[in-house]
Amino acid sequence: MKVTPVVDARTRRWRAALFLFMLATGVSMASWVARTPAVRDALDVSTGAMGLVLFGLSVGSMAGVLVSGGLVRRHGGRTVITFGAGLLVAGLLVIAGGAALEISGGVFGGLALFGAGLGLAEVAFNIEGAAVERTVGRPVLPVLHGCFSLGTVVGALLGMGLTAVRFPVGWHLAAVAVAVAAAGIWAVRAIPPGTGREDAESRAGGSGDGGSGRGERAGSRGWRAQVEVWRDRRLVLIGLIVLAMAFAEGSANDWLPLLMVDGHGTSATAGSLTFMLFAVAMTTGRFAGGPLLVRYGPAAVVRASAVVAAVGVALVVFSSSALLAGAAVVLWGLGASLGFPVTVSAAGEGEGEREASARVAAVSTAGYAAFLVGPPSLGFLADHVGLRAAMIVVLVLLGGAALITGALRRRTPSPAAGDGGEAAGGGAEGGGPASRGAMGGRAVGEGATPAHSDPV
């Protein structure tokens, strides 16, 4: 007989805080994207010059993603989320001011701050979400990412409506900043401290030496730890899966409207509506994916997801019917929806909290790098072969990911391994996250209690 875990009030607040702030980040991102044309008009710059302004978002995002894992190891997830939220809100306000004052450099700087905050917070979100999963024994990361997708839908609809009534873009983004700040203040108070944080001795490699020697080794140990986790062959395969699935999601985010307009001859409005359809499909897949994961396991679900996404991409690329291509976007969105959160969840299972946090950070960083950097490279290829043909790269990556999803089969910890021990290879694929250890999200010794004392 299967027993449903009972989640205490503290853990419910923790989970709700992550959901709320992930929703807020989705709203903020889509609000910016929806008002991009209005910002370009306010700055009175060419499309090429606007591309340089947008580069601020890429620079900031990659910087935030690359340092987030190390900062979580040193300071804990809540501190990193707090700092990221502050940068995100500040970025929105600077963007709003730059657009209102028609200062391109101001918008660039605001986007860099916004991207850095987003990159910092999202890696920490995944570490926190994986810790909640280990505590409650049920899928959390798909719904967490679903909240972001839902936020993008809400933000896009809000942006479209305010654009239609010619609401000033500066006031719009300033209002979003205030809403995100309010959500962030509540959320960080509900997130427990210390998730993923190592003490100074652990970061220094376990040396008992005191003084500056330990401090000097702490930083290098943190970077070494982030690299050393990739020695695990299973984690490398998980990383390849997340690269492919994140690339498929990012490619649609970057190119889908233009793909429909240039590749299938639709109107700009139809291209925007097609992207909205993709976002709704992503949201639906992430919210509906939990029961499928519990029933069939992550390997089978991600394999099916990759195949469904590949079918959708193939129809968009090879179909001569714009209507069929538009409908196929639903398959693309549903298939891509679970890839990122499920692979991140698999990276964090079967290990002690400290090791799990390092693995989650590594896979999240790889996924966000593919999401942010990979899809723009398709533009260079499209200059030579066309955008539709360039999307064959996405098709190939999805096919490759479907072939290696066996790496996502759940590990069964050996009896002697303990909380931080090495998990046995293989393991049964079926069963939900309840089959994982119930290691709590907070590090013992940070004012938290061990997870086994909670009624879960």
C-alpha positions in Angstrom: 0.0 0.0 0.0 1.4 3.4 -1.0 1.5 6.0 1.7 1.1 9.6 0.7 3.7 11.8 2.5 2.3 14.4 4.9 4.0 17.8 4.2 4.3 20.1 7.2 3.4 23.8 7.1 7.0 25.0 6.9 7.7 22.9 3.8 4.5 24.0 2.2 5.5 27.7 2.7 8.9 26.9 1.2 7.4 25.2 -1.8 4.8 28.0 -2.3 7.5 30.7 -2.1 9.5 29.0 -4.9 6.4 28.7 -7.0 5.4 32.3 -6.4 8.7 33.9 -7.2 9.2 31.6 -10.3 5.9 32.9 -11.5 7.0 36.5 -10.9 10.2 36.0 -12.9 8.2 34.6 -15.8 5.9 37.6 -15.8 8.9 40.0 -15.7 10.7 38.2 -18.5 7.6 38.1 -20.8 6.7 41.7 -19.9 10.1 42.8 -21.2 9.9 40.7 -24.4 6.4 41.9 -25.2 7.5 45.5 -24.9 10.7 45.2 -26.9 9.3 46.9 -30.0 8.1 49.8 -27.9 11.5 50.1 -26.3 13.2 50.1 -29.7 10.8 52.8 -30.9 11.4 54.9 -27.8 15.2 54.6 -28.3 14.8 55.3 -32.0 17.5 52.8 -33.0 17.9 50.4 -35.9 17.3 46.6 -35.5 21.0 46.1 -35.6 21.6 48.6 -32.8 18.8 47.1 -30.8 20.6 43.7 -31.1 23.6 45.3 -29.4 21.3 46.6 -26.6 19.8 43.1 -26.2 23.3 41.7 -25.8 23.3 43.1 -22.3 20.7 40.5 -21.3 22.9 37.6 -22.7 26.0 39.0 -20.9 24.3 39.4 -17.6 22.5 36.0 -17.8 25.6 34.0 -18.5 27.5 35.8 -15.8 24.8 35.1 -13.3 24.4 31.4 -14.3 28.2 30.7 -14.2 28.7 32.1 -10.7 25.5 31.0 -9.1 26.5 27.5 -8.2 29.6 28.6 -6.4 27.8 31.3 -4.6 25.2 28.8 -3.4 28.0 26.6 -2.1 29.4 29.5 -0.1 26.3 31.4 1.0 23.3 29.1 0.5 20.3 29.2 -1.9 18.2 31.8 0.0 21.0 34.4 0.0 21.7 33.9 -3.7 18.0 34.2 -4.5 17.7 37.4 -2.4 20.6 39.0 -4.2 19.4 37.8 -7.6 15.9 39.2 -6.9 17.4 42.6 -6.0 19.4 42.7 -9.2 16.3 41.6 -11.2 14.1 44.4 -9.7 16.9 47.0 -10.1 17.4 45.9 -13.7 13.7 46.4 -14.5 13.7 49.8 -13.0 16.8 50.8 -14.9 15.3 49.5 -18.1 12.2 51.5 -17.4 14.2 54.6 -16.8 16.4 54.1 -19.8 13.3 53.7 -22.1 11.6 56.7 -20.6 14.7 58.9 -21.0 15.6 57.4 -24.4 19.1 56.2 -23.2 20.3 53.1 -25.0 23.2 52.6 -22.6 20.7 52.7 -19.7 18.6 49.9 -21.3 21.8 47.9 -21.9 22.9 48.3 -18.3 19.4 47.5 -17.0 19.3 44.3 -19.2 22.7 43.2 -17.8 21.4 43.7 -14.2 18.2 41.9 -15.1 19.9 39.0 -16.7 22.5 38.6 -13.9 19.6 38.5 -11.4 17.7 36.0 -13.4 20.8 33.8 -13.9 21.7 33.9 -10.2 18.2 33.2 -9.0 17.2 30.4 -11.4 20.2 28.1 -10.7 19.5 28.6 -6.9 15.8 27.9 -7.6 16.7 24.6 -9.1 18.8 23.7 -6.1 16.0 24.7 -3.7 13.4 22.9 -5.8 15.5 19.7 -5.8 15.8 19.9 -2.0 12.0 20.3 -1.6 11.6 17.2 -3.8 13.9 15.2 -1.5 11.8 16.4 1.5 8.3 15.8 0.2 9.0 12.8 -2.0 7.0 14.0 -4.9 7.8 15.9 -8.2 8.3 19.6 -7.6 10.7 20.8 -10.3 8.2 20.3 -13.2 5.6 22.5 -11.5 8.3 25.0 -10.5 9.2 25.4 -14.1 5.6 25.4 -15.0 5.1 28.4 -12.8 7.7 30.2 -14.9 6.0 29.2 -18.1 2.6 30.3 -16.7 4.2 33.6 -15.8 5.4 34.1 -19.4 1.9 33.5 -20.6 0.5 36.1 -18.1 3.3 38.5 -18.9 2.8 38.2 -22.6 -0.9 38.7 -22.4 -0.4 41.7 -20.1 2.2 43.2 -22.5 -0.1 42.7 -25.5 -3.0 44.4 -23.8 -0.9 47.4 -22.5 0.7 47.7 -26.0 -2.8 47.8 -27.6 -3.8 50.7 -25.3 -0.4 52.5 -25.8 0.4 52.4 -22.1 3.9 53.9 -21.5 6.5 51.1 -21.4 8.4 52.8 -18.6 5.5 52.8 -16.2 4.6 49.2 -17.2 8.1 47.8 -16.4 8.3 49.9 -13.2 4.9 48.4 -12.0 6.2 44.9 -12.8 9.3 45.7 -10.8 7.2 46.7 -7.8 5.2 43.5 -8.1 8.3 41.3 -8.4 9.8 43.0 -5.3 6.7 42.4 -3.3 6.7 38.7 -4.3 10.4 38.4 -3.6 10.2 39.9 -0.1 7.5 37.4 0.9 9.3 34.5 -0.8 12.7 34.9 0.7 11.2 35.0 4.2 9.6 31.6 3.6 12.7 29.9 2.1 14.9 28.3 4.8 18.5 29.3 5.1 21.5 27.2 4.2 20.3 25.0 1.3 23.3 23.8 -0.6 25.8 25.7 1.6 29.1 24.2 2.6 31.1 25.2 5.6 34.5 26.8 5.2 36.3 23.5 6.1 34.4 21.6 3.5 35.1 24.2 0.8 38.8 24.1 1.8 38.9 20.3 1.2 38.3 19.2 4.8 41.6 20.5 6.1 41.7 21.1 9.8 44.2 24.0 9.3 43.0 27.4 10.4 43.9 30.9 9.3 44.3 32.2 5.8 45.4 28.9 4.4 41.9 27.6 4.7 40.3 30.7 3.2 42.7 30.6 0.3 41.8 27.0 -0.5 38.1 27.6 -0.1 37.6 29.4 -3.3 39.7 27.0 -5.4 37.9 24.0 -3.7 34.6 25.5 -4.7 35.5 25.7 -8.4 37.2 22.3 -8.3 34.1 20.8 -6.8 32.0 22.1 -9.6 34.3 20.5 -12.2 34.8 17.3 -10.3 31.2 16.3 -10.4 31.5 15.8 -14.2 33.7 12.8 -13.6 30.5 10.8 -13.1 29.6 9.3 -16.5 25.9 9.2 -15.6 26.0 13.0 -14.9 27.7 13.6 -18.2 24.9 11.8 -20.0 22.3 13.7 -18.0 24.1 16.9 -18.9 23.9 16.0 -22.6 20.2 15.4 -22.3 19.6 18.7 -20.6 21.7 20.4 -23.3 19.5 19.0 -26.1 16.2 19.7 -24.3 17.1 23.2 -23.3 18.3 23.9 -26.8 14.9 22.8 -28.1 13.1 25.1 -25.7 15.4 28.0 -26.3 15.2 27.7 -30.1 11.5 28.1 -30.0 11.7 31.1 -27.6 14.2 32.8 -29.9 13.1 31.9 -33.4 9.5 30.5 -33.5 7.7 33.7 -34.5 10.3 34.5 -37.1 10.3 30.9 -38.3 6.5 31.1 -38.9 6.8 34.5 -40.6 9.8 33.9 -42.8 9.6 30.1 -43.2 5.8 29.7 -43.6 4.7 33.1 -44.8 2.4 33.9 -41.9 1.6 37.4 -40.6 3.5 38.8 -37.6 0.4 38.5 -35.5 0.0 34.8 -36.4 3.7 34.3 -35.6 3.2 35.8 -32.1 0.1 33.7 -31.6 2.0 30.6 -32.5 4.6 31.4 -29.9 1.8 31.9 -27.4 0.5 28.5 -28.3 4.0 27.1 -27.6 4.1 28.8 -24.2 0.7 27.4 -23.3 1.8 23.9 -24.3 4.9 24.2 -22.2 2.9 25.3 -19.2 0.4 22.5 -19.6 3.1 19.9 -20.0 4.9 21.0 -16.9 1.8 21.1 -14.7 0.5 17.8 -16.0 3.8 16.0 -15.9 4.0 15.0 -12.2 1.6 12.1 -12.3 3.3 10.7 -15.4 6.7 10.9 -13.7 5.3 9.0 -10.7 3.7 6.3 -12.9 6.3 5.8 -15.5 9.6 7.2 -14.2 11.8 9.9 -15.6 13.6 7.9 -18.2 10.4 6.8 -20.0 8.8 10.3 -19.7 11.8 12.2 -21.1 12.3 9.6 -23.9 8.7 10.1 -24.9 9.0 13.8 -24.5 12.0 14.0 -26.8 10.2 11.9 -29.4 7.1 14.1 -29.2 9.2 17.3 -29.5 11.1 15.8 -32.4 7.8 15.0 -34.3 6.7 18.6 -33.7 9.9 20.1 -34.9 9.9 17.8 -37.9 6.4 18.9 -38.9 7.3 22.6 -38.5 10.5 22.1 -40.6 9.2 19.9 -43.4 5.5 20.6 -43.6 4.4 22.9 -46.5 1.2 23.8 -44.6 1.4 26.8 -42.3 -1.7 25.5 -40.5 -0.2 22.1 -39.8 3.1 23.7 -38.8 1.3 26.0 -36.4 -0.6 23.0 -34.8 2.7 21.0 -34.6 4.0 23.7 -32.3 1.8 22.2 -29.6 3.8 18.9 -29.9 7.1 20.9 -29.8 6.0 22.6 -26.6 4.6 19.6 -24.8 7.7 17.6 -25.7 10.2 20.2 -24.6 8.3 21.0 -21.4 9.6 18.3 -19.0 13.1 17.9 -20.3 14.9 20.6 -18.3 13.2 20.1 -14.9 13.2 16.3 -15.0 16.9 16.1 -15.9 17.8 18.6 -13.1 15.7 16.5 -10.7 17.5 13.3 -11.7 20.9 15.0 -11.2 20.0 15.7 -7.6 18.8 12.3 -6.5 20.5 9.5 -4.6 23.2 11.7 -2.9 23.8 13.6 0.3 22.6 17.2 0.2 26.0 18.8 -0.4 26.8 16.5 -3.3 23.3 16.7 -4.7 23.4 20.5 -4.7 26.7 20.5 -6.6 25.3 18.1 -9.2 22.1 20.2 -9.6 24.1 23.4 -10.0 26.3 21.8 -12.6 23.4 20.4 -14.7 21.4 23.6 -14.3 24.4 25.7 -15.5 24.8 23.4 -18.5 21.1 23.7 -19.4 20.9 27.5 -19.0 24.1 27.8 -21.1 22.5 25.8 -23.9 19.2 27.8 -23.5 21.0 31.1 -23.7 23.9 30.6 -26.0 23.0 27.7 -28.3 19.9 29.0 -30.1 21.4 32.3 -31.2 24.0 30.3 -33.1 21.3 29.0 -35.3 21.0 32.5 -36.8 24.5 32.1 -38.3 23.6 28.8 -39.8 20.3 30.2 -41.1 22.2 32.8 -43.1 23.4 30.0 -45.3 20.7 27.4 -45.3 17.5 29.2 -44.1 15.8 29.1 -40.7 13.7 26.1 -41.4 16.7 24.0 -42.5 18.7 25.3 -39.5 16.1 23.8 -37.2 17.2 20.3 -38.3 20.0 20.8 -35.7 17.3 20.8 -33.0 15.8 17.6 -34.5 19.1 15.8 -34.4 19.8 16.8 -30.8 16.4 15.6 -29.7 16.9 12.3 -31.4 20.2 11.9 -29.6 18.7 12.7 -26.3 16.0 10.1 -26.8 18.7 7.4 -27.2 20.5 8.1 -23.9 17.6 8.7 -21.5 18.5 5.4 -19.7 20.8 7.6 -17.7 17.7 9.0 -15.9 16.8 5.7 -14.4 16.6 6.2 -10.6 19.5 5.0 -8.5 18.8 2.8 -5.5 21.1 3.7 -2.6 23.0 0.8 -1.2 22.3 0.0 2.4 25.8 0.8 3.5 26.0 4.0 1.5 24.2 6.2 3.9 23.1 9.7 3.1 26.2 10.8 1.3 27.3 7.3 -0.1 27.7 6.2 -3.6 24.5 5.0 -5.1 24.3 1.6 -6.8 24.3 1.7 -10.6 21.2 1.1 -12.6 18.2 0.7 -10.4 14.5 0.5 -11.2 13.1 3.1 -13.5 9.6 3.1 -12.2 8.3 4.9 -9.1 8.2 8.5 -8.1 10.5 10.7 -6.1 9.3 9.0 -3.0 11.8 6.3 -3.8 14.6 8.8 -3.1 16.1 9.5 0.3 14.1 12.0 2.4 17.1 14.2 3.0 15.9 17.6 3.9 16.6 20.8 2.0 18.7 22.5 4.8 22.1 21.7 5.9 22.3 20.4 9.5 24.2 22.8 11.6 22.7 25.9 9.9 19.9 26.2 12.5 17.9 23.6 10.7 16.8 20.2 11.9 17.4 16.9 10.0 14.6 16.0 7.6 13.7 12.9 9.4 12.3 15.0 12.3 9.7 16.5 10.0 6.4 14.7 9.5 6.9 13.8 5.8 
